[in-house]
Amino acid sequence: MIRGLILMGLGLTLLGACARAGYGQGGGYYPEYQPRPGQGQYIRPDWLAPSPTPMIPAIDACRSQLYAGLVGQHEGAIYIAGLPGRKRVLKPAFLEDFETEQVAGIDPDPPLLEVRDYLPQQVLYAPSIRTVTDRIQLGPEDGNRLTLELDVDGYLQEIRCG
């Protein structure tokens, strides 16, 4: 036990002598290490740099970009009344005119539109339906209204404000 304490005291004395002589601080056997500029410093990669959270532009007042994933879906798969705010659904319409037949791909698209308007927070799936003769008669554009445009078969083609 006493011998261990003596060896320990001797070791501490030698360490103190080395520290006073300058060993281990660059003044001894080895030259002091000088790193190159930038060496040993962590450099964050560009892809890991923080970036602000992207926001919906202010021009998209009806939040149509949030529903862009619905394009290509059938209208039966979309709960239109559950979408927030005012909305309007436009779908090509036909007259029940048996005298003239329309040939697909040759004749122009039907000039009539079936228009369904929904009010904000409307809980019933009962829109007001009206058929107009031309797109000009749809009324003024409303930037706060979500407009869903369908094709003849009922698949969503375009979502926009208006």
C-alpha positions in Angstrom: 0.0 0.0 0.0 2.7 2.4 1.0 4.8 1.4 -2.0 1.8 2.2 -4.3 1.4 5.6 -2.8 5.1 6.3 -3.3 4.9 5.2 -7.0 1.9 7.4 -7.5 3.6 10.4 -6.0 6.7 9.8 -8.1 4.5 9.6 -11.2 2.8 12.9 -10.4 6.1 14.6 -9.8 7.4 13.4 -13.2 4.2 14.7 -14.9 4.6 18.1 -13.2 8.2 18.3 -14.3 7.3 17.5 -17.9 4.6 20.1 -17.9 7.1 22.7 -16.6 9.7 21.7 -19.2 7.2 22.3 -22.0 6.7 18.7 -23.2 3.3 18.1 -24.7 2.7 21.7 -25.5 4.5 21.9 -28.8 7.8 22.9 -27.4 9.2 19.4 -26.9 10.1 16.6 -29.3 7.3 17.2 -31.8 6.5 20.5 -33.5 3.2 22.1 -32.8 0.4 21.0 -35.2 -0.8 23.8 -37.4 -4.0 22.9 -39.3 -4.6 24.2 -42.9 -7.3 26.8 -43.2 -10.7 25.1 -43.0 -9.3 21.8 -42.1 -11.1 20.1 -39.3 -14.1 22.4 -39.5 -17.5 20.9 -40.2 -19.0 22.3 -43.4 -22.7 21.8 -43.8 -23.7 20.5 -47.2 -25.9 22.7 -49.3 -28.8 20.1 -49.3 -28.8 20.1 -45.5 -28.9 23.9 -45.2 -32.1 25.2 -43.6 -34.6 26.7 -46.0 -37.9 28.5 -45.3 -41.1 26.4 -45.4 -42.7 27.0 -48.8 -46.0 28.8 -48.6 -49.0 29.0 -50.9 -48.7 32.2 -52.8 -51.1 35.0 -51.9 -52.7 34.9 -55.3 -54.2 31.4 -54.5 -56.9 32.7 -52.2 -59.1 29.6 -52.6 -56.2 27.2 -51.9 -56.6 25.4 -55.2 -53.0 24.2 -55.1 -53.8 22.1 -52.0 -56.3 20.0 -54.1 -54.1 19.6 -57.2 -53.8 15.9 -56.3 -57.4 15.4 -57.0 -56.9 15.9 -60.8 -57.7 12.7 -62.6 -60.1 11.5 -59.9 -63.8 10.7 -60.7 -66.3 13.2 -59.2 -67.9 10.3 -57.3 -64.6 9.7 -55.4 -64.4 13.3 -54.2 -66.6 14.6 -51.3 -67.1 18.0 -53.0 -69.3 19.4 -50.2 -66.6 18.7 -47.7 -64.1 21.1 -49.4 -63.9 24.4 -47.5 -65.3 27.7 -48.9 -67.4 28.4 -51.9 -67.0 26.1 -54.8 -68.4 25.5 -58.3 -68.4 22.4 -60.5 -68.4 22.7 -64.3 -69.3 19.7 -66.4 -70.1 19.6 -70.1 -73.8 19.0 -70.7 -76.0 17.8 -73.5 -79.5 18.6 -74.6 -81.8 15.7 -75.0 -82.2 16.5 -78.6 -82.9 13.4 -80.6 -83.0 15.1 -84.0 -79.2 15.8 -84.1 -76.6 13.3 -83.1 -73.1 14.3 -82.0 -70.2 12.3 -83.3 -67.4 12.0 -80.7 -64.1 13.4 -82.1 -65.6 15.1 -85.1 -68.2 17.5 -83.7 -67.1 20.3 -81.4 -67.5 19.9 -77.7 -71.0 20.6 -76.3 -71.6 24.3 -75.9 -73.6 23.8 -72.7 -72.3 23.4 -69.2 -73.9 21.9 -66.1 -73.0 24.3 -63.2 -73.3 23.3 -59.6 -72.7 25.9 -56.9 -71.9 25.1 -53.3 -72.0 27.6 -50.4 -69.4 27.7 -47.7 -70.0 25.1 -44.9 -72.9 23.6 -46.9 -73.5 20.2 -45.2 -76.1 18.8 -47.5 -75.0 17.3 -50.8 -77.6 19.3 -52.7 -76.2 21.9 -54.9 -78.1 24.4 -57.0 -77.9 23.1 -60.6 -78.4 25.2 -63.7 -77.4 24.7 -67.3 -76.1 27.7 -69.2 -75.6 28.1 -72.9 -72.2 29.6 -72.9 -69.1 30.1 -70.7 -69.6 33.9 -71.0 -72.9 33.6 -69.0 -71.2 31.9 -66.1 -70.9 35.3 -64.3 -68.0 37.2 -63.0 -64.8 35.5 -61.8 -64.5 35.2 -58.1 -61.0 34.7 -56.7 -62.3 33.2 -53.5 -64.3 30.4 -55.2 -62.8 27.0 -56.0 -63.7 25.9 -59.5 -63.6 22.2 -60.4 -63.8 21.5 -64.1 -64.8 18.0 -65.1 -64.7 16.2 -68.5 -67.7 14.5 -70.1 -67.2 11.3 -68.1 -67.0 13.1 -64.8 -63.2 13.0 -64.2 -61.6 16.1 -62.8 -59.5 18.0 -65.4 -58.7 21.3 -63.7 -58.8 23.0 -60.3 -58.5 26.7 -60.2 -59.7 29.8 -58.4 -62.5 31.7 -60.3 
